[in-house]
Amino acid sequence: MSQILIGTSGYSYSDWVGPVYPPATAAKDYLKFYAQQFNMVELNFSYYRQPDQHTMERMACMTGDSFRFAVKAHKNLTHDISSNVKSDAAVFRQGIAPLLYAAKLGAVLLQFPYSFHYTPPARRYLANLCGYLEGLPLAVEFRNSEWQKEAVVEGLRKRGVALVNVDEPDLPGLIKPAAEVTAPRSYVRFHGRNKANWWQGDNASRYDYTYTDDQLEEWAPRLGAMAGASQIVLVAFNNHFRGQAVRNARRLRELLEQHGIVTGREGF
């Protein structure tokens, strides 16, 4: 059975100083303290600006050998799709190369918006993008339930691309929880279940949610099954507001260990 690596979406939040990081911790030291508690993290800044090799080299050096990074693809590849996608993909690939060379690249997260519908042009675009980034550990997250169909699962499986399983509000049109394994690396993202703010909130209020133990327990059998069918399972909590992601990540790790499910906590 593979290990399940649990972490959070992002780590550089000033409101984590105190609840997560020691008081007066400088921003440059956030990752050092984070890596003492978790062994994977999603990098979100790469969505807003293309990653550069120097930054990736520095981050790789600040973390232990078992640490893994999931890097969110730049917005020009998934949201504000440019007319130079192929060259943008090449720049992105070059920027994250140090993580790949250091064997610390857990996944490249291609997270598409709800407006990315299941249409022939979108399907062709996704196929082309996967081709431009071929050789990287790709993971695709859809927000629109139109994509939640067997043909998509089989298509990703043939390409060796992970389908991101999600926990998010039970609302019409959104993806339902699943435990699909389409590649050697599996992926789960917890976005919270804040129905009231999902469509009208910002990036803080939309994910402002704390999972209960019962809600986390729902995922124990799913994660156990995924671990049995994968080489590695990456789990990221995106409900980062006020450190909720950290509390839920720690608690899920504890609950899984109570079920005898390996979480990669050893050595931390």
C-alpha positions in Angstrom: 0.0 0.0 0.0 1.3 3.5 -0.9 1.8 6.3 1.5 -0.8 9.1 1.8 0.9 12.5 1.9 -1.3 15.1 3.6 -0.8 18.9 3.5 -2.4 22.2 2.6 -3.0 24.4 -0.4 -0.4 27.1 0.2 1.7 27.8 3.3 2.5 31.5 3.2 -0.3 33.0 5.2 0.4 35.7 7.7 -2.6 34.7 9.8 -0.9 31.4 10.4 1.7 33.1 12.6 0.8 32.1 16.1 -1.7 29.2 15.3 0.8 27.4 13.0 4.1 29.2 13.0 5.9 30.5 16.1 5.2 34.1 17.0 7.2 36.7 15.0 8.2 34.1 12.3 9.5 35.8 9.2 7.8 35.0 5.9 11.1 33.6 4.5 11.0 31.0 7.2 7.4 29.8 6.8 8.3 26.8 4.6 11.0 25.6 7.0 8.5 25.4 9.8 5.8 24.0 7.5 8.0 21.2 6.4 8.5 20.2 10.0 4.8 19.4 10.3 3.8 18.2 6.8 5.4 16.4 3.9 3.5 17.9 1.0 2.3 21.3 -0.1 0.5 22.8 -3.0 2.1 25.9 -4.5 -0.4 28.5 -5.5 1.7 31.4 -6.4 2.6 29.6 -9.7 -1.0 30.3 -10.8 -0.4 34.1 -10.7 3.1 34.2 -11.9 5.2 31.7 -13.8 7.6 29.8 -11.5 11.3 30.4 -11.8 14.2 28.0 -11.3 15.9 30.0 -8.6 12.8 29.9 -6.4 12.2 26.3 -7.0 15.8 25.4 -6.2 15.6 27.3 -3.0 12.4 25.6 -1.9 13.7 22.2 -2.7 16.8 22.9 -0.5 14.6 24.0 2.4 12.7 20.7 2.6 13.6 17.1 3.4 14.1 14.2 1.0 10.5 12.8 1.4 8.8 16.2 0.9 6.7 16.7 -2.2 5.4 19.8 -4.0 2.3 20.0 -6.1 2.6 23.0 -8.4 -0.6 24.7 -9.7 -0.3 25.5 -13.4 -0.2 29.1 -14.4 -3.6 30.7 -15.2 -2.6 31.2 -18.9 -2.8 27.4 -19.2 -6.2 26.8 -17.5 -8.2 30.0 -16.9 -7.1 33.0 -19.0 -5.9 30.8 -21.8 -3.5 32.6 -24.0 -2.8 32.3 -27.7 0.7 31.1 -26.9 -0.2 28.1 -24.8 2.6 25.9 -26.1 5.3 28.5 -25.3 3.6 29.3 -21.9 3.7 25.6 -21.1 7.4 25.5 -22.0 8.1 28.4 -19.7 6.2 26.7 -16.9 8.0 23.4 -17.5 11.4 25.1 -17.4 10.5 27.0 -14.2 9.6 23.8 -12.2 12.5 21.7 -13.5 14.5 21.9 -10.3 11.7 20.2 -8.4 11.6 17.4 -11.0 15.4 17.0 -10.9 15.3 16.8 -7.1 12.6 14.1 -7.2 10.3 16.5 -5.2 7.7 17.2 -7.8 4.6 15.4 -6.6 2.2 16.7 -9.2 1.4 19.5 -11.6 -2.1 20.6 -10.9 -4.2 21.7 -13.9 -7.3 23.1 -12.1 -9.9 24.3 -14.6 -12.8 26.6 -13.7 -16.5 25.8 -13.7 -16.8 27.6 -17.0 -14.6 25.0 -18.6 -17.4 22.8 -20.1 -17.3 19.4 -21.6 -17.2 20.4 -25.3 -15.2 19.1 -28.3 -13.0 22.2 -28.3 -12.3 21.9 -24.5 -11.5 18.3 -24.9 -9.1 19.0 -27.7 -7.5 21.7 -25.7 -7.0 19.5 -22.7 -5.5 16.8 -24.9 -3.1 19.3 -26.4 -2.1 20.7 -23.1 -1.4 17.3 -21.7 0.8 16.8 -24.7 2.8 20.0 -24.2 3.4 18.9 -20.6 4.0 15.3 -21.3 6.5 13.6 -18.9 5.4 15.6 -15.9 3.2 14.1 -13.2 -0.1 15.8 -14.3 -3.3 16.0 -12.2 -6.5 17.5 -13.7 -9.2 19.0 -11.5 -12.5 19.8 -13.0 -15.1 22.0 -11.3 -18.0 21.3 -13.7 -19.8 18.0 -13.2 -20.1 17.7 -17.0 -16.7 16.1 -16.9 -17.6 13.5 -14.3 -18.1 10.6 -16.7 -16.5 7.3 -17.5 -15.1 8.5 -20.9 -13.1 11.2 -19.2 -11.8 8.7 -16.6 -10.7 6.3 -19.2 -9.1 9.0 -21.3 -7.0 10.3 -18.4 -6.1 6.7 -17.5 -4.8 6.1 -21.0 -2.6 9.1 -20.7 -1.4 8.3 -17.2 -2.9 11.6 -15.9 -4.4 11.8 -12.4 -8.0 12.8 -12.0 -8.3 15.0 -8.9 -11.0 13.8 -6.5 -12.6 16.6 -4.6 -14.6 17.4 -1.5 -16.7 20.5 -2.0 -20.3 21.7 -1.5 -23.1 19.5 -2.6 -24.5 21.9 -5.1 -25.9 21.4 -8.6 -23.3 21.3 -11.3 -20.3 20.6 -9.0 -18.2 17.5 -8.8 -19.4 14.7 -6.5 -16.9 12.9 -4.2 -15.2 9.9 -5.8 -12.1 7.8 -5.4 -10.9 7.5 -9.0 -7.4 6.3 -9.7 -6.2 7.0 -13.2 -2.4 7.2 -12.8 0.3 6.0 -10.4 -0.2 9.2 -8.4 -3.6 9.9 -6.9 -4.9 13.3 -5.7 -7.6 14.6 -3.4 -8.4 18.2 -2.7 -10.6 19.4 0.2 -12.3 22.7 -0.5 -14.8 22.8 2.3 -18.6 22.6 2.1 -19.5 26.3 2.4 -22.6 26.3 0.3 -23.6 29.9 1.2 -20.4 31.5 -0.1 -19.4 29.1 -2.9 -20.8 31.1 -5.8 -20.7 34.6 -4.3 -17.7 34.5 -2.0 -14.0 35.4 -2.6 -11.0 33.1 -2.2 -11.2 33.5 1.6 -14.9 33.2 2.3 -15.6 30.5 -0.3 -13.2 28.1 1.5 -14.0 29.3 5.0 -15.0 25.9 6.5 -13.9 23.5 9.2 -14.5 19.8 8.6 -16.0 17.7 11.4 -14.5 14.3 12.4 -17.5 12.5 10.8 -16.9 14.3 7.5 -13.3 13.4 7.5 -14.1 9.8 8.4 -16.1 9.6 5.3 -12.9 9.7 3.3 -11.1 6.9 5.2 -12.3 4.0 3.1 -11.9 6.1 -0.1 -8.3 7.0 0.7 -7.5 3.5 1.8 -8.8 2.2 -1.6 -6.8 4.8 -3.5 -3.7 4.0 -1.5 -4.1 0.3 -2.5 -4.2 1.2 -6.2 -1.6 4.0 -6.3 2.1 4.6 -5.8 1.4 7.8 -3.8 -1.7 9.7 -2.8 -1.5 13.5 -2.4 -4.1 15.1 -0.1 -4.4 18.9 0.1 -6.7 21.0 2.2 -7.7 24.3 0.6 -9.8 25.7 3.5 -6.8 27.8 4.6 -8.6 30.7 6.2 -7.6 31.0 9.9 -5.5 27.9 9.7 -8.5 25.6 9.3 -6.6 23.6 6.7 -3.8 22.8 9.1 -6.2 21.6 11.8 -8.1 19.4 9.4 -5.0 18.0 7.8 -3.6 17.1 11.2 -6.9 15.5 12.2 -7.3 13.5 9.0 -3.8 12.2 9.5 -4.7 11.0 13.0 -7.9 9.4 11.9 -6.3 7.5 9.1 -3.6 6.2 11.3 -6.3 5.0 13.7 -7.6 3.0 10.8 -4.1 1.6 10.1 -3.6 3.6 7.0 -0.1 4.8 6.3 0.2 8.5 6.0 3.9 9.1 5.6 4.1 10.8 9.0 7.2 8.8 10.0 10.2 11.0 10.6 8.2 14.1 11.4 
